[in-house]
Amino acid sequence: MPIVTIQVTREGHTPGANAVTAEEKKQLIEGASKLLLDVLNKPLDTTFVVIQEVDMDNWGVGGMTVPEYRRHKQAKQS
């Protein structure tokens, strides 16, 4: 019984969105489940997928929170 945990930042792909959409979550669950079926032959009905959305201030990369990192990266490109 595999359990897959997917962590994503709490933001959307469209301006003003602050979460992953239900359709995007559905696709993540289907994709992860199919991957385990294809690679490890794990049945879909025994594969559990958990999606955790994390506030961007609680996610860090490069020693900075995601918003800080993105501002820093954008400033370097300008």
Contacts in CASP RR format, 6 or more apart in sequence:
PFRMAT RR
TARGET T0000
AUTHOR 0000-0000-0000
METHOD contacts of the structure
MODEL  1
MPIVTIQVTREGHTPGANAVTAEEKKQLIEGASKLLLDVLNKPLDTTFVV
IQEVDMDNWGVGGMTVPEYRRHKQAKQS
1 46 0 8 1.000
1 47 0 8 1.000
1 48 0 8 1.000
2 36 0 8 1.000
2 40 0 8 1.000
2 42 0 8 1.000
2 46 0 8 1.000
2 47 0 8 1.000
2 48 0 8 1.000
3 47 0 8 1.000
3 48 0 8 1.000
3 49 0 8 1.000
3 50 0 8 1.000
4 32 0 8 1.000
4 33 0 8 1.000
4 36 0 8 1.000
4 47 0 8 1.000
4 48 0 8 1.000
4 49 0 8 1.000
4 50 0 8 1.000
5 49 0 8 1.000
5 50 0 8 1.000
5 51 0 8 1.000
5 52 0 8 1.000
6 28 0 8 1.000
6 32 0 8 1.000
6 49 0 8 1.000
6 50 0 8 1.000
6 51 0 8 1.000
6 52 0 8 1.000
7 51 0 8 1.000
7 52 0 8 1.000
7 53 0 8 1.000
7 54 0 8 1.000
8 20 0 8 1.000
8 51 0 8 1.000
8 52 0 8 1.000
8 53 0 8 1.000
8 54 0 8 1.000
9 53 0 8 1.000
9 54 0 8 1.000
9 55 0 8 1.000
9 56 0 8 1.000
9 59 0 8 1.000
9 66 0 8 1.000
10 18 0 8 1.000
10 19 0 8 1.000
10 20 0 8 1.000
10 53 0 8 1.000
10 54 0 8 1.000
10 55 0 8 1.000
10 56 0 8 1.000
11 17 0 8 1.000
11 18 0 8 1.000
11 19 0 8 1.000
11 20 0 8 1.000
11 56 0 8 1.000
12 18 0 8 1.000
12 19 0 8 1.000
12 20 0 8 1.000
12 21 0 8 1.000
13 24 0 8 1.000
19 53 0 8 1.000
20 28 0 8 1.000
20 51 0 8 1.000
20 53 0 8 1.000
25 51 0 8 1.000
28 49 0 8 1.000
28 51 0 8 1.000
29 49 0 8 1.000
29 51 0 8 1.000
32 47 0 8 1.000
32 49 0 8 1.000
33 44 0 8 1.000
33 47 0 8 1.000
33 49 0 8 1.000
34 44 0 8 1.000
36 42 0 8 1.000
36 47 0 8 1.000
37 43 0 8 1.000
37 44 0 8 1.000
37 47 0 8 1.000
56 65 0 8 1.000
56 66 0 8 1.000
56 67 0 8 1.000
57 65 0 8 1.000
57 66 0 8 1.000
57 67 0 8 1.000
58 65 0 8 1.000
59 65 0 8 1.000
59 66 0 8 1.000
60 66 0 8 1.000
60 69 0 8 1.000
61 69 0 8 1.000
62 69 0 8 1.000
63 69 0 8 1.000
64 72 0 8 1.000
END
